[in-house]
């Protein structure tokens, strides 16, 4: 057995507190950390050796910037090399100097929001590890998912800006013909009238206001005919 261990590169004498399985785990993670850090290989390692089921699902959601950094951090912890999470603002790509002051301010604001959300996610992740209350765990998990969705949306804006030097313009509304708009207004008014016939209809005041708005618009369009 000793000869086999030496042949495959494992010391014949391991520390008493370190089992062969632990050594193999640390060796595999260390090899990954010293390589190009392929994301799929990394989540495979964490799936094998990590203990946090939420993180396993989070990493499976895709290799966005936060997930990649968090994966490295968690694998470093497993390998016994805990490092502090980097400062995202300092490492982020600076906006091109040709951008307007308004866009520059928006870019910096997004960076601050992103970092704040990352900190909130980390705090909630810590709460998942220490709490045994099912209600607290359930609400915390939902909060983490909401924060993760917001983080993804913010990252998308930042990535677009870094690539193009500007923010993506909202999609222009497609204009519809006057006849089509009149048809849609008739349909909306009809649906509103049906709801108002029901005495138990919720949001009755809002429905009446919306119907009146549609009636006014319909009258304006008819005058143009």
C-alpha positions in Angstrom: 0.0 0.0 0.0 2.9 2.3 0.9 4.5 1.8 -2.5 1.2 2.5 -4.3 0.7 5.8 -2.4 4.2 7.0 -3.3 3.7 6.0 -6.9 0.6 8.1 -7.4 2.3 11.1 -5.6 0.7 10.8 -2.2 3.0 10.9 0.9 3.3 7.5 2.5 2.9 9.0 5.9 0.0 11.4 6.3 -0.7 13.5 9.4 -2.6 11.6 12.0 -5.6 14.0 11.8 -5.7 13.8 8.0 -7.3 10.8 6.4 -6.5 9.6 2.8 -10.0 10.8 1.7 -9.3 14.2 3.2 -6.0 14.4 1.5 -7.5 13.4 -1.9 -10.2 16.1 -1.4 -7.7 18.8 -0.6 -5.4 17.7 -3.4 -8.2 17.8 -6.0 -9.4 21.2 -4.9 -5.9 22.5 -4.8 -5.3 21.3 -8.4 -8.5 23.2 -9.4 -7.5 26.4 -7.6 -4.1 26.3 -9.3 -5.6 25.7 -12.8 -7.8 27.8 -15.0 -10.7 27.1 -12.6 -13.2 25.6 -15.0 -16.7 26.4 -13.6 -18.3 23.1 -14.2 -15.4 21.2 -12.7 -15.6 23.5 -9.7 -19.3 22.9 -9.0 -18.6 19.2 -9.4 -16.0 19.5 -6.6 -18.3 21.5 -4.4 -21.2 19.0 -5.1 -18.9 16.2 -3.9 -17.3 17.9 -0.9 -19.4 20.9 0.0 -22.1 20.7 2.7 -24.4 23.7 1.9 -27.3 22.5 -0.2 -28.4 26.0 -1.0 -25.0 26.9 -2.4 -25.0 23.8 -4.5 -28.3 24.9 -6.1 -27.0 28.5 -6.4 -23.9 27.4 -8.3 -26.0 25.2 -10.6 -27.9 28.4 -11.7 -25.0 29.5 -13.8 -21.5 31.0 -13.9 -22.3 34.7 -13.3 -19.6 36.9 -11.7 -20.9 36.5 -8.1 -21.3 32.7 -8.4 -17.8 32.2 -9.8 -16.2 34.3 -7.0 -18.3 32.6 -4.3 -17.4 29.2 -5.7 -13.7 30.0 -5.5 -14.1 31.3 -1.9 -16.0 28.2 -0.8 -13.5 25.8 -2.3 -10.7 27.7 -0.7 -12.4 27.2 2.6 -12.7 23.5 2.0 -9.0 23.4 1.1 -8.2 25.2 4.3 -7.2 28.5 2.6 -9.9 31.0 3.6 -9.5 34.3 1.9 -11.4 37.5 2.2 -13.9 38.3 -0.5 -12.4 40.9 -2.9 -13.7 44.5 -3.1 -15.8 44.4 -6.2 -15.9 48.2 -6.7 -12.1 48.4 -6.8 -11.7 45.5 -9.2 -14.6 46.5 -11.5 -13.9 47.8 -15.0 -14.1 51.6 -15.0 -16.6 53.2 -17.3 -15.3 54.7 -20.5 -14.3 58.5 -20.1 -16.7 59.4 -22.9 -19.8 58.6 -20.9 -22.1 61.3 -19.6 -22.0 62.4 -16.0 -25.5 61.0 -15.6 -24.6 57.6 -16.9 -21.4 57.6 -14.9 -23.4 58.3 -11.7 -25.8 55.5 -12.6 -22.9 53.1 -13.2 -21.4 53.8 -9.8 -24.8 53.6 -8.1 -25.3 50.1 -9.7 -21.9 49.0 -8.3 -22.9 50.1 -4.8 -26.2 48.3 -5.1 -24.5 45.2 -6.3 -22.0 45.1 -3.4 -24.8 45.8 -0.9 -26.8 42.9 -2.3 -23.8 40.6 -2.2 -23.3 41.5 1.5 -27.0 40.9 2.2 -26.8 37.5 0.5 -23.8 36.6 2.6 -25.5 37.6 5.8 -28.6 35.6 5.0 -26.4 32.6 4.0 -24.9 32.8 7.5 -28.3 32.8 9.0 -29.2 29.6 7.1 -26.2 27.9 8.7 -27.1 28.8 12.3 -30.9 28.8 12.5 -33.0 25.7 13.2 -36.3 27.6 13.0 -38.2 26.3 9.9 -40.1 29.5 9.4 -36.9 31.6 9.6 -35.2 29.2 7.2 -38.1 29.4 4.8 -38.3 33.2 4.8 -34.5 33.6 4.6 -34.3 31.2 1.6 -37.0 33.3 -0.2 -35.1 36.5 0.6 -31.9 35.0 -0.8 -33.7 34.0 -4.0 -35.1 37.6 -4.4 -31.7 39.1 -3.8 -30.1 36.7 -6.2 -32.7 37.7 -8.9 -32.0 41.4 -8.2 -28.3 40.8 -8.3 -28.6 39.1 -11.7 -30.5 42.0 -13.1 -28.0 44.5 -11.9 -25.1 42.4 -13.2 -26.8 42.4 -16.6 -26.9 46.2 -16.7 -23.3 46.5 -15.6 -22.0 43.9 -18.1 -23.9 45.7 -20.9 -22.4 49.0 -19.9 -18.8 47.6 -19.6 -19.2 46.1 -23.1 -20.9 49.0 -25.0 -20.0 52.1 -22.9 -23.7 52.9 -22.4 -26.8 51.5 -20.9 -29.3 49.5 -22.9 -32.2 51.6 -24.1 -35.7 50.4 -23.3 -37.5 48.7 -26.1 -39.7 51.1 -28.1 -43.4 50.5 -27.9 -44.9 49.3 -31.1 -47.5 51.6 -32.5 -50.9 50.1 -33.2 -53.4 51.4 -35.8 -56.3 53.5 -34.7 -58.8 50.8 -35.7 -56.9 48.2 -33.6 -56.8 50.6 -30.6 -60.5 51.2 -30.8 -61.2 47.4 -31.0 -59.0 46.9 -27.9 -60.8 49.7 -26.0 -64.2 48.2 -26.7 -63.0 44.9 -25.4 -61.6 46.5 -22.2 -64.8 48.5 -21.6 -66.9 45.3 -22.1 -64.8 43.4 -19.5 -65.0 46.3 -17.1 -68.8 46.4 -17.4 -69.0 42.7 -16.7 -66.9 43.1 -13.5 -69.0 46.0 -12.4 -72.2 44.0 -12.7 -71.0 41.8 -9.9 -71.7 43.6 -6.6 -69.0 41.6 -4.8 -66.4 42.6 -7.4 -63.1 43.6 -5.8 -61.4 47.0 -6.6 -64.7 48.4 -7.9 -63.5 52.0 -7.7 -60.4 51.2 -9.7 -62.4 49.3 -12.3 -64.7 52.3 -12.7 -61.8 54.7 -13.1 -60.2 52.5 -15.7 -63.4 52.1 -17.6 -63.9 55.9 -17.6 -60.4 56.4 -18.9 -61.0 53.9 -21.7 -64.3 55.7 -22.6 -62.6 59.0 -22.7 -59.9 57.7 -25.0 -62.5 56.0 -27.2 -64.4 59.3 -27.6 -61.1 61.0 -28.6 -60.4 58.4 -31.3 -64.0 58.6 -32.7 -63.7 62.3 -33.1 -60.7 61.8 -35.3 -62.6 59.6 -37.7 
